[in-house]
Amino acid sequence: MHYFPNKNRYLEMKYNRVGKSGLKLPAISAGLWQHFGETDVYATCRDIICRSFDLGITHFDLANNYGNPPGSSEEIFGKILRTQLQGYRDEILITTKAGYDMWEGPYGEWGSKKYLVASMDQSLKRLGVEYVDMFYSHRFDPETPLEETMRTLDLFVRQGKALYVGISNYDLENTKKAVTILKELGTPCLIHQPSYSMLNRWIEGGLLEYLRKEGIGIITFQPMQRGLLTDTYLEGIPSDKAATLAEIGITEERVALARKLNEVAKKRKQTLAQMAIAWVLRDGKVTSVLVGASTVSQIEDNVAALNNGTFSPEELTQIDSILKA
Ligand SMILES: NC(=O)c1ccc[n+]([C@@H]2O[C@H](COP(=O)([O-])OP(=O)(O)OC[C@H]3O[C@@H](n4cnc5c(N)ncnc54)[C@H](OP(=O)(O)O)[C@@H]3O)[C@@H](O)[C@H]2O)c1
């Protein structure tokens, strides 16, 4: 099937500058952790990526271990890049990461140079590209000297294997250390990727303000708490899925909270998913929000969150009081 991208793809999306850098990210970026593996339907993966690009999403977020089996998301995205998106590499930002378990033995996870260098080469091969736009240390390694991890990020930029580097899931204290080391090496930390949602506000405890002060971009993940903050479970959790969903924090107790938030969303004439995304972007502090989607209609619904991104003080107070109750 030949794909011709929508000629108007850049008209509706908002592009935000990443901290003090020269780069801009779409306000909504596509995350390919779930639903983009070898065990998923290829045609659906392809359609979601193409529709995302049509809607102005230029940034696709991956990691070495994404997909089932791990690595298959990068392979699938690479295949779509070589087919449907052939000729559009310069309009697209590809992100990958390393830090979590990827292969057996002592060199298959965390933050050593040995692991990161091998992982980067594997990712480039799976994606079929010469460089990625951003490479992240996926998590802080308490055992490897931080200098070693940061030096390896710096190396990737000097080798031309990554244009920019960032960190993900680092707490405030280790973020400060990483930022200082990278600054000394002459490769600035472009961006931090932490989790953030109405139900998970840990970055408001200092990290968000620090990153803004330093001119570092912030791209947050899981605005919908993996589906909890969407319409999917508002009618109740199917009993055959209850145990699996409880493992990822989707319980009847939390769905009751989602129902209350949905009443606010309905008054705003938004779906709950749209309000969850708009809330993350509400005050311009977050550069981009990463969203996952299992269907084309979900990505359409999510991008439409930008049509109503403003919250009145009353709405914000109402949301806060629901969350505090
Ligand atoms: N750096 C890190 O450590 C890290 C960790 C986690 C995630 N991430 C990044 O963040 C991305 C997003 O995370 P995520 O997928 O876990 O969480 P999410 O974006 O909060 O949730 C996505 C899920 O919500 C459901 N959904 C999405 N839009 C919907 C809509 N409009 N209506 C109804 N349901 C909707 C879908 O679930 P169904 O399956 O029910 O359809 C979808 O898979 C990942 O792909 C990854 O790129 C990064």
The ligand as a MOL file (V3000), in Angstrom:
LIG
                    3D

  0  0  0     0  0            999 V3000
M  V30 BEGIN CTAB
M  V30 COUNTS 48 52 0 0 0
M  V30 BEGIN ATOM
M  V30 1 N 10.9950 6.2220 29.9620 0
M  V30 2 C 10.2990 5.2600 30.5260 0
M  V30 3 O 10.7580 4.5720 31.4440 0
M  V30 4 C 8.9100 4.9800 30.0240 0
M  V30 5 C 8.0510 4.1220 30.7510 0
M  V30 6 C 6.7590 3.9070 30.2380 0
M  V30 7 C 6.3590 4.5420 29.0760 0
M  V30 8 N 7.2170 5.3410 28.3790 0 CHG=1
M  V30 9 C 6.8580 5.9840 27.1030 0
M  V30 10 O 5.5570 6.5380 27.2020 0
M  V30 11 C 4.7170 5.9670 26.1720 0
M  V30 12 C 3.2730 5.9320 26.6570 0
M  V30 13 O 3.1620 5.0970 27.8090 0
M  V30 14 P 2.0050 4.0240 28.0110 0
M  V30 15 O 1.5150 3.5280 26.7150 0
M  V30 16 O 2.5000 3.0590 29.0200 0 CHG=-1
M  V30 17 O 0.9010 4.8610 28.7910 0
M  V30 18 P -0.3140 5.8330 28.3780 0
M  V30 19 O 0.0590 6.6780 27.2180 0
M  V30 20 O -0.7340 6.4890 29.6440 0
M  V30 21 O -1.4590 4.7960 27.9830 0
M  V30 22 C -1.6030 4.2760 26.7150 0
M  V30 23 C -2.7490 3.2920 26.6880 0
M  V30 24 O -3.9730 3.9250 27.0020 0
M  V30 25 C -4.9950 3.4860 26.1340 0
M  V30 26 N -5.4320 4.6600 25.3470 0
M  V30 27 C -4.6490 5.5770 24.7060 0
M  V30 28 N -5.3960 6.5240 24.1250 0
M  V30 29 C -6.6700 6.2100 24.3850 0
M  V30 30 C -7.9000 6.8180 24.0580 0
M  V30 31 N -7.9470 7.9450 23.3600 0
M  V30 32 N -9.0480 6.2170 24.4860 0
M  V30 33 C -9.0120 5.0760 25.2170 0
M  V30 34 N -7.8760 4.4600 25.5600 0
M  V30 35 C -6.7160 5.0190 25.1580 0
M  V30 36 C -4.4010 2.3790 25.2720 0
M  V30 37 O -4.5930 1.1530 25.9820 0
M  V30 38 P -5.4050 -0.1120 25.4170 0
M  V30 39 O -4.3800 -1.1760 25.3610 0
M  V30 40 O -6.4050 -0.3360 26.5100 0
M  V30 41 O -6.0190 0.2220 24.1140 0
M  V30 42 C -2.9400 2.7330 25.2740 0
M  V30 43 O -2.1050 1.6270 25.0610 0
M  V30 44 C 5.3680 4.6070 25.9000 0
M  V30 45 O 5.0170 4.0770 24.6360 0
M  V30 46 C 6.8250 4.9670 25.9670 0
M  V30 47 O 7.2300 5.5890 24.7670 0
M  V30 48 C 8.4840 5.5880 28.8490 0
M  V30 END ATOM
M  V30 BEGIN BOND
M  V30 1 1 1 2
M  V30 2 2 2 3
M  V30 3 1 2 4
M  V30 4 1 4 5
M  V30 5 2 4 48
M  V30 6 2 5 6
M  V30 7 1 6 7
M  V30 8 2 7 8
M  V30 9 1 8 9
M  V30 10 1 8 48
M  V30 11 1 9 10
M  V30 12 1 9 46
M  V30 13 1 10 11
M  V30 14 1 11 12
M  V30 15 1 11 44
M  V30 16 1 12 13
M  V30 17 1 13 14
M  V30 18 2 14 15
M  V30 19 1 14 16
M  V30 20 1 14 17
M  V30 21 1 17 18
M  V30 22 2 18 19
M  V30 23 1 18 20
M  V30 24 1 18 21
M  V30 25 1 21 22
M  V30 26 1 22 23
M  V30 27 1 23 24
M  V30 28 1 23 42
M  V30 29 1 24 25
M  V30 30 1 25 26
M  V30 31 1 25 36
M  V30 32 1 26 27
M  V30 33 1 26 35
M  V30 34 2 27 28
M  V30 35 1 28 29
M  V30 36 1 29 30
M  V30 37 2 29 35
M  V30 38 1 30 31
M  V30 39 2 30 32
M  V30 40 1 32 33
M  V30 41 2 33 34
M  V30 42 1 34 35
M  V30 43 1 36 37
M  V30 44 1 36 42
M  V30 45 1 37 38
M  V30 46 2 38 39
M  V30 47 1 38 40
M  V30 48 1 38 41
M  V30 49 1 42 43
M  V30 50 1 44 45
M  V30 51 1 44 46
M  V30 52 1 46 47
M  V30 END BOND
M  V30 END CTAB
M  END
